[in-house]
């Protein structure tokens, strides 16, 4: 994804394509897996914590990024697919964390997971899976 793609995406969601927003999206995209907040904060040293938090919340609220994983007070962020909107995040995948390299990735399933609970209405299902990724398995 190019810088222009992110500028167009922001503009299409009625957001200004500020350098902070574009740089944040570029950093997350280039990370090659879901990016932990600590790494985002390190890569965005030029902005303060409040601005970074507000930027992350705005982009999440507009369906541009999503919280892919959360563990030990660390939140991992990933770029949303084109099917997400500010009205609804549509993620048809699970989040996988490799116990060896610690990468968090969005993995698509061969079959959709369908769950139901008696006397409940489900709006969202979030599945986190821990294990060893394909790259690390090849090194073992």
PyMOL commands that set and color helices and strands:
alter all, ss='L'
color gray80, all
select helices_A, chain A and resi 3-12+19-30+37-43+49-61+134-139
alter helices_A, ss='H'
color red, helices_A
select strands_A, chain A and resi 35-36+65-71+74-79+93-98+104-108+128-131
alter strands_A, ss='S'
color yellow, strands_A
deselect
rebuild
show_as cartoon
